[in-house]
Amino acid sequence: MINIRVILIYDISTDDEKGKRRLVKIMKTCRKYLVHVQKSVFEGDITEGQMLLLKKEILAVINKQQDFVIIYSLPDGNKLSRDILTDTRDPMDNFL
């Protein structure tokens, strides 16, 4: 099984009630697959199948003209360097 390291960032327009509902749905969808790192930032390791499901679920919710979602992905075996410059707890520190 091939894992993919994913960083997902979103900015959902909340100018109206529909946007506010989309924001909650997107956050819940991302939490199903990834770790909530900071406000609108998620990261984690998922399978290719999970990546397809994540994208499908997000596309079913977002407004493509008003919202912004970007997914950075690194295939298994590629290293991602993380430097946390603050004294805050690393949300990924409980993962192996």
C-alpha positions, 0 to 999 in steps of 0.5 A, spaced: 500 500 500 502 506 497 502 512 502 502 519 500 504 525 505 499 530 504 498 538 506 491 541 505 490 548 506 483 551 504 480 558 505 472 557 504 468 564 503 463 565 509 460 571 506 453 568 507 450 562 511 451 557 505 459 559 506 459 558 513 455 551 512 461 549 507 466 551 512 464 546 517 463 541 512 470 541 509 473 541 516 469 535 518 471 532 511 478 533 512 478 531 519 476 524 517 482 523 513 488 528 516 490 531 522 488 538 524 494 542 524 492 549 525 485 553 523 485 551 515 491 547 515 491 539 515 496 534 514 497 526 514 499 520 511 493 517 507 493 512 501 491 513 494 484 511 495 483 515 501 486 521 497 481 520 491 475 519 497 478 526 500 478 530 493 471 527 491 468 529 498 471 536 498 469 537 491 461 535 493 461 541 498 465 547 495 463 552 491 469 552 485 468 560 484 468 562 491 472 557 495 480 555 495 482 549 496 490 546 495 493 539 496 500 538 497 502 531 496 509 527 497 509 520 494 511 515 499 519 515 500 520 522 499 522 526 505 518 532 508 522 537 512 518 540 518 521 546 522 516 548 528 519 555 530 515 556 536 514 553 543 507 550 541 506 542 541 507 539 534 500 536 533 503 530 529 507 528 535 503 522 537 504 519 530 509 514 528 
